Amino acid sequence: MNNMLSKWLYVVVIVILSIGCQQKQNKLFHLVPSKKSNISFQNTLQPTQKLTILDYLYYYNGGGIAIGDINNDDLPDLFFTGNQVQNKLYLNKEGFQFEDITDNSGIGGNSHWNTGVTMIDVN
C-alpha cells in the first residue's frame, strides 16, 4: 500500500513539474511609450475638504475612455474623460501614433467631474 502511494505521489509531482516547464507564450499587448504615441492624458486628482473618498464613493474609480472612428478613416480614435482635468480627444494617425485634437474639436469640457463616456457610430 505504501509502495502504491509513493508511486502515485511520484507521478503527481512529475506531472506538476512538467506543467510548470512550458515555454513562455507571446504577449498579446505591449506597452507603447507616451513619447511614441503622443498620448499624454493623466487623470490627476486633487483632494479638497469637500471632495474626498468619504464624501464621494466613486472618487478613485477614474474617468472613462471611448474608442471609435470619428473621421471615417477606419482607425480607432480615443476619447478620455477626466475627473478634475480636461477631457482629451486623440485622432489615430496609424502605427499607434495619435494627434491631440481636443482644442480644435471643442470637446475638452470645463473640468467638471466626468465618470464615463460612450461613443457610437450612427452611419
MARBA-3410 file (N, C-alpha, C, O; in Angstrom, 1 decimal):
123
0.8,-1.2,0.0,0.0,0.0,0.0,0.9,1.3,0.0,0.6,2.2,-0.7 ~ 1.9,1.3,0.8,2.8,2.4,0.9,3.5,2.6,-0.4,3.8,3.7,-0.9 ~ 3.9,1.4,-1.0,4.6,1.5,-2.3,3.7,2.1,-3.4,4.2,2.9,-4.2 ~ 2.4,1.8,-3.4,1.5,2.3,-4.4,1.3,3.8,-4.2,1.2,4.5,-5.2 ~ 1.2,4.2,-2.9,1.0,5.7,-2.6,2.2,6.5,-3.1,2.1,7.5,-3.6
3.4,5.9,-2.8,4.6,6.7,-3.2,4.7,6.7,-4.8,5.2,7.7,-5.3 ~ 4.3,5.7,-5.5,4.3,5.8,-7.0,3.4,6.8,-7.5,3.7,7.6,-8.4 ~ 2.2,6.9,-6.9,1.2,8.0,-7.3,1.7,9.4,-7.0,1.5,10.3,-7.8 ~ 2.3,9.5,-5.8,2.9,10.8,-5.4,4.0,11.2,-6.4,4.1,12.3,-6.8 ~ 4.8,10.2,-6.8,5.9,10.5,-7.8,5.3,10.9,-9.1,5.8,11.9,-9.7
4.2,10.3,-9.6,3.6,10.6,-10.8,3.0,12.0,-10.7,3.1,12.8,-11.7 ~ 2.3,12.4,-9.6,1.7,13.7,-9.5,2.8,14.8,-9.5,2.6,15.8,-10.1 ~ 3.9,14.5,-8.8,5.0,15.5,-8.8,5.5,15.7,-10.2,5.8,16.9,-10.6 ~ 5.8,14.7,-10.9,6.3,14.8,-12.3,5.3,15.5,-13.2,5.8,16.4,-13.9 ~ 4.0,15.3,-13.1,3.0,16.0,-13.9,3.0,17.5,-13.5,3.0,18.3,-14.4
3.1,17.8,-12.3,3.1,19.2,-11.8,4.3,19.9,-12.3,4.2,21.0,-12.8 ~ 5.5,19.3,-12.2,6.7,19.9,-12.7,6.7,20.1,-14.2,7.3,21.1,-14.7 ~ 6.2,19.1,-14.9,6.2,19.2,-16.4,5.2,20.3,-16.9,5.5,21.0,-17.9 ~ 4.2,20.5,-16.1,3.2,21.6,-16.5,3.9,23.0,-16.3,3.7,23.9,-17.1 ~ 4.7,23.1,-15.2,5.4,24.3,-14.9,6.5,24.7,-15.8,7.1,25.8,-15.8
6.9,23.7,-16.7,8.1,23.9,-17.6,7.7,24.3,-19.0,8.5,24.2,-19.9 ~ 6.4,24.8,-19.2,6.0,25.2,-20.5,6.7,26.5,-20.9,7.1,27.3,-20.1 ~ 6.9,26.6,-22.3,7.6,27.8,-22.8,6.7,29.0,-22.6,5.5,29.0,-22.5 ~ 7.4,30.2,-22.5,6.7,31.5,-22.3,5.9,31.8,-23.6,6.5,31.7,-24.7 ~ 4.7,32.1,-23.4,3.8,32.5,-24.6,4.0,33.9,-25.0,4.4,34.8,-24.2
3.7,34.2,-26.2,3.8,35.6,-26.7,2.8,36.5,-26.0,1.7,36.0,-25.7 ~ 3.2,37.7,-25.8,2.3,38.7,-25.1,1.3,39.2,-26.2,1.6,39.3,-27.3 ~ 0.0,39.4,-25.7,-1.0,39.9,-26.6,-0.9,41.4,-26.7,-1.3,42.0,-27.7 ~ -0.4,42.1,-25.6,-0.4,43.5,-25.6,1.1,43.9,-25.2,1.7,43.3,-24.4 ~ 1.5,45.1,-25.7,2.8,45.6,-25.4,2.6,47.1,-25.1,1.7,47.8,-25.6
3.4,47.6,-24.1,3.3,49.0,-23.7,3.9,49.9,-24.8,5.0,49.6,-25.2 ~ 3.1,50.9,-25.2,3.6,51.9,-26.2,3.9,53.1,-25.4,3.1,53.7,-24.7 ~ 5.2,53.6,-25.4,5.6,54.7,-24.6,4.8,56.0,-25.1,4.5,56.1,-26.2 ~ 4.6,56.9,-24.1,3.8,58.1,-24.4,4.5,59.0,-25.4,3.8,59.6,-26.2 ~ 5.8,59.0,-25.5,6.6,59.8,-26.4,6.3,59.3,-27.9,6.4,60.0,-28.8
6.1,58.0,-28.0,5.8,57.4,-29.4,4.4,57.6,-29.8,4.1,58.0,-30.9 ~ 3.4,57.4,-28.8,2.0,57.5,-29.1,1.5,58.9,-29.1,0.4,59.2,-29.7 ~ 2.2,59.9,-28.4,1.8,61.2,-28.3,0.5,61.4,-27.4,-0.2,62.4,-27.4 ~ 0.2,60.3,-26.6,-0.9,60.4,-25.6,-0.3,60.8,-24.3,0.5,60.1,-23.7 ~ -0.8,61.9,-23.8,-0.3,62.5,-22.5,-1.3,62.6,-21.5,-1.1,63.3,-20.5
-2.5,62.1,-21.7,-3.6,62.2,-20.7,-3.3,61.6,-19.4,-2.8,60.5,-19.3 ~ -3.5,62.4,-18.3,-3.4,61.9,-16.9,-4.6,62.4,-16.1,-4.9,63.6,-16.1 ~ -5.2,61.5,-15.5,-6.4,61.9,-14.7,-6.0,62.1,-13.2,-6.2,61.3,-12.4 ~ -5.3,63.3,-13.0,-4.8,63.6,-11.7,-5.9,64.1,-10.8,-6.6,65.0,-11.2 ~ -5.9,63.6,-9.6,-6.9,64.0,-8.6,-6.3,65.0,-7.6,-5.2,64.7,-7.1
-7.0,66.0,-7.2,-6.6,67.0,-6.2,-7.7,67.0,-5.1,-8.7,67.7,-5.2 ~ -7.5,66.2,-4.0,-8.5,66.1,-2.9,-8.7,67.5,-2.3,-7.7,68.3,-2.1 ~ -9.9,67.8,-1.9,-10.2,69.0,-1.2,-11.0,68.6,0.0,-11.4,67.5,0.2 ~ -11.3,69.6,0.8,-12.1,69.4,2.0,-13.5,68.8,1.7,-14.1,68.0,2.4 ~ -14.0,69.3,0.5,-15.4,68.9,0.1,-15.4,67.7,-0.8,-16.5,67.1,-1.0
-14.3,67.3,-1.3,-14.3,66.2,-2.3,-13.3,65.2,-1.9,-12.1,65.3,-2.3 ~ -13.7,64.2,-1.2,-12.8,63.1,-0.8,-13.6,61.7,-1.0,-14.7,61.7,-1.4 ~ -12.9,60.7,-0.8,-13.5,59.3,-0.8,-14.6,59.2,0.2,-15.6,58.4,0.0 ~ -14.5,59.9,1.3,-15.6,59.9,2.3,-16.9,60.5,1.8,-18.0,60.1,2.2 ~ -16.8,61.6,1.0,-17.9,62.3,0.5,-18.4,61.8,-0.8,-19.6,61.8,-1.1
-17.5,61.2,-1.6,-17.9,60.8,-3.0,-17.3,59.4,-3.1,-16.1,59.2,-3.3 ~ -18.2,58.4,-3.1,-17.8,57.0,-3.1,-17.0,56.6,-4.3,-16.1,55.7,-4.2 ~ -17.2,57.2,-5.4,-16.5,56.8,-6.7,-15.3,57.7,-7.0,-14.8,57.8,-8.1 ~ -14.7,58.3,-6.0,-13.6,59.3,-6.1,-12.4,58.6,-6.9,-11.9,59.3,-7.8 ~ -12.1,57.4,-6.5,-10.9,56.8,-7.1,-11.2,55.9,-8.3,-10.3,55.2,-8.8
-12.5,55.9,-8.8,-12.8,55.0,-9.9,-12.3,55.5,-11.3,-12.3,54.8,-12.2 ~ -11.9,56.8,-11.3,-11.4,57.3,-12.6,-12.5,57.8,-13.5,-13.7,57.8,-13.2 ~ -12.1,58.3,-14.7,-13.0,58.7,-15.7,-13.4,57.6,-16.6,-13.9,56.6,-16.1 ~ -13.3,57.8,-17.9,-13.7,56.8,-18.8,-12.9,57.0,-20.1,-12.3,58.0,-20.3 ~ -13.0,56.0,-20.9,-12.4,56.0,-22.3,-13.3,55.4,-23.3,-14.0,54.4,-23.0
-13.4,56.0,-24.4,-14.2,55.5,-25.5,-13.3,55.4,-26.7,-12.4,56.2,-27.0 ~ -13.5,54.3,-27.5,-12.8,54.1,-28.7,-13.7,54.0,-29.9,-14.7,53.2,-29.9 ~ -13.5,54.8,-30.9,-14.3,54.8,-32.1,-13.7,55.6,-33.2,-12.7,56.3,-33.0 ~ -14.2,55.4,-34.4,-13.6,56.1,-35.6,-14.4,57.4,-35.8,-15.5,57.3,-36.3 ~ -13.9,58.5,-35.5,-14.6,59.8,-35.6,-14.5,60.4,-37.0,-15.2,61.3,-37.3
-13.5,60.0,-37.8,-13.3,60.7,-39.1,-13.4,59.7,-40.3,-13.0,60.0,-41.4 ~ -13.9,58.5,-40.0,-14.2,57.5,-41.1,-12.9,57.1,-41.9,-13.0,56.9,-43.1 ~ -11.8,57.0,-41.2,-10.6,56.5,-41.8,-10.2,55.1,-41.4,-9.2,54.5,-41.7 ~ -11.2,54.4,-40.7,-11.1,53.0,-40.3,-10.0,52.8,-39.3,-9.5,51.7,-39.1 ~ -9.6,53.9,-38.6,-8.6,53.8,-37.5,-9.3,54.1,-36.2,-10.1,55.1,-36.1
-9.1,53.4,-35.1,-9.7,53.7,-33.8,-9.1,54.9,-33.1,-8.0,55.0,-32.8 ~ -10.0,55.9,-32.9,-9.6,57.2,-32.2,-10.0,57.0,-30.8,-10.8,56.2,-30.4 ~ -9.4,57.8,-29.9,-9.5,57.7,-28.4,-10.1,59.0,-27.8,-9.7,60.1,-28.2 ~ -11.1,58.8,-26.9,-11.6,59.9,-26.1,-11.5,59.6,-24.7,-12.1,58.6,-24.2 ~ -10.8,60.4,-23.9,-10.6,60.2,-22.5,-11.4,61.2,-21.7,-11.4,62.4,-22.1
-12.2,60.8,-20.7,-12.8,61.8,-19.8,-12.0,61.9,-18.5,-11.5,60.9,-18.0 ~ -12.0,63.1,-18.0,-11.2,63.4,-16.8,-12.1,63.8,-15.7,-13.2,64.3,-15.9 ~ -11.7,63.5,-14.4,-12.5,63.9,-13.3,-12.3,65.4,-12.9,-13.2,66.1,-12.8 ~ -11.0,65.8,-12.7,-10.7,67.2,-12.4,-9.8,67.8,-13.5,-9.3,68.9,-13.3 ~ -9.7,67.1,-14.6,-8.9,67.6,-15.7,-9.7,67.7,-17.0,-10.8,67.1,-17.0
-9.2,68.3,-18.0,-9.9,68.5,-19.2,-10.0,67.1,-19.9,-9.0,66.3,-19.9 ~ -11.1,66.9,-20.6,-11.2,65.7,-21.4,-10.3,65.8,-22.6,-9.9,66.9,-23.0 ~ -9.9,64.7,-23.2,-9.0,64.7,-24.3,-9.5,63.8,-25.5,-10.0,62.7,-25.2 ~ -9.3,64.3,-26.7,-9.7,63.5,-27.9,-8.4,63.4,-28.8,-7.8,64.4,-29.1 ~ -8.1,62.1,-29.1,-6.9,61.8,-29.8,-7.3,61.2,-31.2,-8.0,60.2,-31.2
-6.8,61.7,-32.3,-7.0,61.2,-33.6,-5.9,60.2,-33.9,-4.7,60.6,-33.8 ~ -6.2,59.0,-34.4,-5.3,58.0,-34.7,-4.6,58.3,-36.1,-5.3,58.5,-37.1 ~ -3.3,58.4,-36.1,-2.5,58.7,-37.3,-1.8,57.4,-37.8,-0.9,57.6,-38.7 ~ -2.2,56.2,-37.4,-1.6,55.0,-37.8,-0.3,54.7,-37.0,0.4,55.6,-36.5 ~ 0.0,53.4,-36.8,1.2,53.0,-36.2,1.2,53.3,-34.7,2.3,53.6,-34.1
0.1,53.4,-34.0,0.0,53.7,-32.6,0.5,55.1,-32.3,1.0,55.4,-31.3 ~ 0.3,56.0,-33.3,0.6,57.4,-33.1,-0.7,58.2,-33.2,-1.5,58.0,-34.1 ~ -0.8,59.2,-32.3,-2.1,59.9,-32.2,-1.8,61.4,-32.2,-0.7,61.8,-31.8 ~ -2.8,62.2,-32.6,-2.7,63.6,-32.5,-3.8,64.1,-31.6,-5.0,63.7,-31.7 ~ -3.4,65.0,-30.7,-4.4,65.6,-29.7,-5.2,66.7,-30.5,-4.6,67.7,-30.8
-6.5,66.4,-30.7,-7.3,67.4,-31.4,-8.4,67.9,-30.5,-9.5,68.4,-31.0 ~ -8.1,67.9,-29.2,-9.1,68.4,-28.2,-9.5,69.8,-28.5,-10.7,70.1,-28.5 ~ -8.6,70.7,-28.6,-8.9,72.1,-28.7,-9.6,72.4,-30.0,-10.6,73.2,-30.1 ~ -9.2,71.8,-31.1,-9.8,72.0,-32.4,-11.3,71.5,-32.5,-12.1,72.0,-33.2 ~ -11.5,70.4,-31.7,-12.8,69.8,-31.7,-13.8,70.5,-30.8,-15.0,70.4,-30.9
-13.3,71.2,-29.8,-14.1,71.9,-28.8,-14.8,71.0,-27.8,-15.8,71.3,-27.2 ~ -14.2,69.8,-27.6,-14.8,68.8,-26.8,-14.2,68.6,-25.4,-14.5,67.7,-24.7 ~ -13.2,69.5,-25.1,-12.4,69.4,-23.9,-13.2,69.5,-22.6,-12.9,68.8,-21.6 ~ -14.3,70.2,-22.6,-15.1,70.4,-21.4,-14.5,71.4,-20.5,-13.5,72.1,-20.8 ~ -15.1,71.5,-19.3,-14.6,72.5,-18.4,-14.1,71.9,-17.1,-14.2,72.6,-16.0
-13.6,70.7,-17.1,-13.0,70.1,-16.0,-14.0,69.7,-14.9,-13.6,69.4,-13.7 ~ -15.3,69.6,-15.2,-16.2,69.1,-14.2,-16.0,67.6,-14.1,-15.4,67.0,-15.0 ~ -16.6,67.0,-13.1,-16.4,65.6,-12.8,-17.1,64.7,-13.9,-18.3,64.8,-14.0 ~ -16.3,63.9,-14.6,-16.8,63.0,-15.6,-16.4,61.6,-15.2,-15.3,61.3,-14.9 ~ -17.4,60.7,-15.2,-17.1,59.3,-14.8,-17.3,58.3,-15.9,-17.1,57.1,-15.6
-17.6,58.7,-17.1,-17.8,57.7,-18.1,-18.1,58.3,-19.4,-18.3,59.5,-19.5 ~ -18.0,57.6,-20.5,-18.2,58.1,-21.8,-18.7,56.9,-22.7,-18.3,55.8,-22.5 ~ -19.5,57.2,-23.7,-20.0,56.3,-24.7,-19.8,56.9,-26.1,-20.1,58.1,-26.3 ~ -19.4,56.1,-27.0,-19.2,56.6,-28.4,-19.9,55.5,-29.3,-19.7,54.3,-29.2 ~ -20.7,56.1,-30.2,-21.4,55.2,-31.2,-21.2,55.7,-32.6,-20.9,56.9,-32.8
-21.3,54.9,-33.6,-21.2,55.2,-35.0,-22.6,55.0,-35.6,-23.0,53.9,-35.8 ~ -23.3,56.1,-35.9,-24.7,56.1,-36.3,-24.8,55.6,-37.8,-25.7,54.8,-38.1 ~ -23.8,56.0,-38.6,-24.0,55.6,-40.0,-23.2,54.3,-40.3,-23.1,53.8,-41.4
END
